[in-house]
Structure formats: C-alpha cells, structure tokens
C-alpha cells in the first residue's frame, strides 16, 4: 500500500474518526483506524467501538492498493504535527507504516487490515434527508436531560421519531424530561422510531456542527444530512462521511403520560433574571439535592433555600401571575439546565399543586417543552 494525500484532507478525516476508536477495549484492534484504498483516487478511513462506527473518504493519489490498521491517537497526533503540504504513506514489511512529509519521517507499527471487524452497512435501506440545523437544534434542546447511567439503557439516550410530517426528539433521566420537534417541509416522507444511545447522540452532534461550520457565511442555513435505519442500526450520512449507531433495544418510557395535560397556574418570567437568581440561591442549597423552594404569589415569585451547614438565601422576582398562591420545590440544577437550553428571553412556568410536575417552555408559540419533577421540602 502506497499513496500520497494532502495533510489538510488527511487530518480532516482522522479528526472525524479517531475519537470513536476504543482505546480501553480488551480488543487491541479497536484502538486503531482502518486505512484502505478505495479505487485509485481515494483513501477511506474507518473507526469503531462495535457500537459506533465512522467512515470517511478523502481524495488521494494511490500508487499501490492495500489496507492497514494503525493506532488511532498516534496517527492523528503525528499527522497533526506535520508541516503543511503533501503526506506520503507507505506500508512495508510486518505492517509497518512509514509516513513522510518534507524532511519529516515517522515509522509506526500497524496491524493487518483484514483483522479489523466488519462495519455495519445500510444495504438497500432508503435514506431520507433532514435539516442539519433543525436536528442540531433538537439535540441542543434535549441533550441535557439524557441519563448518563449506562445501566439504564432505556434512559441513556434519545428517542428520535419521524411520522412523515414531524421530526421529534425526547429524552428523560427519570427526574426531568424534554421534548422538541420541528415540521418537515412539503413532500418529505420520513417514518422512523429509534432509541439512539447518548454516545451516538454526541457523535451525531459533532457531525452536525461540522456541517454547520462548512456552511458558507452569509448564506441561509440549509446544510442537510441523510438518515436511514437497518438491522438494528441507525445510519447518518453527509457527503463522504457515514456514521452508524447501534440502537438500544429497549422500551422508552411512555413520555406522553409524564407531560401534564392540565395546570392551574401559568407564571411568565424573564429568563435572564431567573437564571441569575437560581445561581445565587443555589450557592446555599444542599450539594446533593440542589433543592430550592418556589413561593408563587400574584405578581411575585420568592425563591429560597436553606442548608444548616451553609446558611440560607432568598430572592424575589417580579412575574406575570395572577392565580392562587403555591409553594413547590425543585432541583435548581435541573431548572438551570432547561433554562440554558432555551434561547428566548421570556419563559413560562406551568405549575399545578406542590407535588405536581412543573413545565418550563418559552413564552409564546413553541415546539419545546421541559418537564421537571417536584421535590418535597
């Protein structure tokens, strides 16, 4: 195997793939990137941890075809350090890879490419096009409420749904829930339901961020990516980059039953002052529970917290509310996470009784809703 490739393009695909390689696996091959020639004009790079896989291709001058697996982090760091210009790669005896750029030369050990595990392929699955910008917005609105507990796979991910008209994303960790959606354009045909594990959501967000960054400045955001589902895997494709994610074979909770259908109190408040207030008052909240008390009265909400080991604090905010008074406890961090995801200046808190879930969402028409379970205080 021998080829020449631009450092810029080589590094671009290595950056896309090397983070997926599993350096802690008991299978040494998984800490590698697979390099393989794809015809006479491109180099294909691939990495996997058996749950995620990413492949990316770049134009290259192929002098002799072949394949090799090379340590992902080592190769990325070496190519990143090389001077700009052309990089040559040659595989010699015992699967040793020689890398040259100008007067710089490295020689690193490799493994036979044939030892690399077979990667999932979409086969004949039909791909549908999604707005990268809108999908990124859904992730930004919901990622905060995914569970990080991998022993609860039904919660440690995001439910993605498409019904032909609407694309929806829902996440919950059992203490809070978020749901966001957007309408597909006319003529879009998209029907799917998949539970994407949190690591897959993170890689998808990276792919979307790259699509956004490559969008020409000054142009209306119209970057797209394609999605398909086949054989227990989700596939996301953009240009020559393909991300496959092994879906969680679990039942996501019936989220519609969690979202309150009725509420007795609607409180409209400025998001910025509420964020500042919660940050201040949470300084004396219990580290473990993060509990703060909302005392809601007409025109005012009083937020307080008491901790025998630290002290107490309180602050009043002016709000638009004219209903019956109520006191309800929440975890301040859960509220701050939801408020950080919302971009609008005004938010609405929909409250029932002191043991009913609270709803937070932007003021006015919205396709986002956050639910937070109450706390006994």
N, C-alpha and C positions, 0 to 999 in steps of 0.2 A: 504494500500500500504506500503510495507516494503522491503528494499533492501540494498545491500552493493556494493559499487563501488570504484575503485581506484581514489584517488584525482586527479592524473595526467590526467586520461581519462575523469573524470567528468568536470574538468576545461577546457580541450581542447574543448569539445562540447559547454560548456557555453560561451567560448570566441568566438566561431563561430556564436552563435545565439543571445546573449544578446543585441548586438548593433542594431539589427533590431527592437527590441521591441520599441514601440512608447510611450515614457513617457509623451508626451504632448497631447495625444489624449483625446477626450471627452469620449471615451470608456475605462474605467479603465482596462478591461481585456487585452487590447493590450499592457499594460506595463509589462505584465507577460511572463514568459516562461512556456510552457506546458511540464510537465514531464509525461510520460506514459510508462508503461511496454510494451515491445514488445516480447511476449512469455515469456519464463522462463530464458532467458540468456542475455537480453539486455535492456537498458534504452534509450528511444527515447526522444529527446529534440527538441522543435519547438518554433519559434517566428515569428510574423508577424505584419505589419502595414497596412494590407489589400492591399498593392501594392507589397510589397516584402514578401517572407517568406523563412525561412531557417529551415531545419530539419537535425538532426544529431543523430546517434546512437552510443552507446558505450557498450561494454560487462559489465554485472553486474550480481550479484547473487540475483535473485528475490525470496524473501520469500513469498510475497503475492502481487498479481497484483492489479493495480489501476491506477488512473490518478489524477493530481492536477496541478493547475496553481499558480505559485509563482512569486513575484516581481523580474523581471529580474536582475536589477542592484544590489539589496540587495543580492540575491542568489549568483551572480558572486563574489561580494566583500567578502562574507562570505567564500565561498569555496576557493578563492584565499588566504585567510588568514590562512587556516587550516594547521596543520602540515602534512608532507608527510605521505602517507600510505592509509589505508582503511577509507572510509567515509560511515557512515550508515545514511539512510534516512527512516523516519517512519512518516506516516500520521495518525494523531489522530482525536479526535473529533473536530467538527467545522472547518475541513480542515486546521488544524494547522500542519505545517511540523516541525518535530524535526530532527535536524542534529547533529550528533556526530562524533568526530574524537579524539581518545585518551581520554584525560580528558576534552576536549572542547565540550561544548554543546550549541546549539542555538535552539530557538523555534520561528518560524515566521508564520504569518497568510498566508493562501492561499485562493484560490477560487476554486469552483468545476471545474474540467477539462471539464465537459460537456458544460460549458458556453463559452469555447474557440471557436472562429469562425472556421468553416471548411476550411481547406487549399486546394489550387488548387492541382490537381493531373494530371500527364501526361497521365493517362489512357493507351490506346493502342498505343500512339504516339511512333514512331520509333526514337531511339537515334542514332546519328552519332558521331563518335569520332573525336576530334580536338586536335591539339598540344597545350598544355597549354603554352608552351614557346612562340610559334608564336602568339597565341591570346593575350598574355600579351604584346608582342612587339607592336601589332597593337593598343592596348589601350594606351600604352606609347607614341606612335607617334601621336595620335589623341585626347586624352582626353582634352588637353589644349584649344581646340577651340570649345568645347561644350558650349552652352549658360547656364548660371545659373539662367536665368529668367524663373520661372515655369509658368508664364502667357503666355509663348510662347512654349507650349509643343512640337511643331513640330521641334524646335531647341534645346530644353533642353534634349538632349540625343544623342545617336549614332546610325546611320543606319548600321546594320550588314547584309551582303549579302553573300550567298553562291550559286554558279552556277554549282556545281559538280566538278569543277576544281580549282576554286579560292575562297578564303575567303577574304572579303573586309570589311573595316570599314571606315565610312565617318562621319565627324562632321562639323558643322558650327554654328556661332553665328550671322551671317549676315555681319560681318566685316572681317572675315577670314574663311578659310576652310582648312581642312586637309583630305587627303585620303591615306590609306595604305592598302596593300594586301599581301597575300602570296599564293603560289601554293600548293594545296593538293597533297599528294603522289598518286602513281598509285593505281587505284582501288577504290579510295574514291568516295562515292556517297553522295553528300550533296547539297541540293537545299533549300534555305530559304531566306526570307527577313523580317527583324524585326527592329522596332524602339525602342531601349532599353533606358528608362529614365536614367538620369545621376546617380541617386542613385543606380539603378540596375547595372550600369557600375562599380560603386565604389565597390559594394559587389562582383561582378564578379572578379574584380582585386584582392580583398582580397583572394578569393578562389584560384586564380592562384598563388599568392605569397606564399600561404601555400603549394600548390603542388610543387612549386619550392624549398621551404625550406626543404621539406621532401625528395627531390631527393638525393640519396647517393652521397657524394662528390667523385669527380674523375671520375664519370660516365658521359657519353654523355647525355645531356638533352633530355629526352623522356617522361616526365610526360604528361599525357593526361587528358582530361575531355570530357564528352559527352553532346550533345546539342539536344534539341527537341523543337517543337512548337506545342501547342494545346490549343484551346479555348481562344485565346487572351492572352496567357501566354507563355513566354519562360522558359524552364527548363534547368538548368545546373547541371550536376551530376558528382561527383567524390567520388568514394568509397561509404561510408555510408552518404555522405553529399549531400543534394538536395537543390538547390536554385531555387525558382520560381520568376519570374518578370512579373508583369502586363505590357504588351506592350502599348505604346502610340498609340491610334487610330487616327493618324494624317498623313498628307501627307508631307514627307520630300521634301525639295526643289530639283528641278532637277539639281543636282550638276554638271553634265557634261557640262551644259550651262555656268557655272561660271568659269570653268577651261579654261584659254586662250589656244587656239589651235596654235596660231602663236605669235612669239615675234621677235622684231627687234634687241635686244641686249642680249648677254649672258655674264655675269660677273662671273668669278671664283675667290673666295676669301677664305683665311684661316678662319675657323670658330672661333677659339680662339681669334685672334686679333679683329675680327668683334664684338664678344660679349663684349670684354673689351671696345672697342670704344663706342658702343651703351650705355653701362652702364655709362661711363663717361659723354658723351654728354647729355644723358637724365637727368642728375642732374640739368640742367638749362632749361629743357623742361617744357612746361605748364603741371601742375599736371593733369588737366582734359583730355587734348588731347594727351599728350605724343608725340607731333609731332617733327620729325626730318627731315631734308632735305638731300637727296642723290644727290650730284652733280657728275655724272659719266662722266669721260673723258678717253681717251685711256691711259691705264696703271695705272689709279688713280680713287679712289672714295673719295670725300670730304663730310664728314658728319657734319652737322651744326645744331644748334638750337638757337633760340633767344626768350627771355622772358623779357619784360620790367621790371617786378617785381623782377627778379633774376639776369639776365645777359645773356651772350651769350657764346657759345663754339663751337669749330670746331676741326676736326682732319682729317688727310689724311691717307688712306691706299693704299698700292700697290696691284693692282689686275691684273688679266689676262683679258684684254678687249681691243679691237682694233676697236670698232664701232663708231657710231655717238654719240656725247655728248647728255646728257639729264639731267634734274632736276626733281625729283619726291619726294613727301612727304609720309612718313609712320608713323604709331604709333610705337614708339620704343619698347614698351612692347609687341606688337604683334609679332614683329620680334624676340625679345629675347625669347618669349615662343616657337616659332618654332625652333629656334637655339638650345634651351635647350633639345628639344625632339630628335634632330639629334645627332648621336654619331660620325659620320665621321669627319675627320679633315678639309676637303675641302667642300665648298658648292657652289652651283650655284644660282645666281640671274638672272631670266629671266624677262626682262623688255620690255615694249612697249613704248607708249607715256607717258606724265606726268599725264594723267588721266586714264591710263590703270592699271588693277590689276597686281601685281607683283607675281612671282612664286619663291619659295625657295625650294631647294631639295639638297640632297647630290650629289657631283660630281661623275660622272660615272653611271653605271647601277644601277637603284634604283626602288623600288616599293612604294616609298613615294613621295607625292607632297603636298606642302603647298601653299595656295593662300592668299594674303593679299591685301585688297582694298586700293587704294591710298588716300591721303589726300590733300586738297587744302591748300597751304601755301602761 
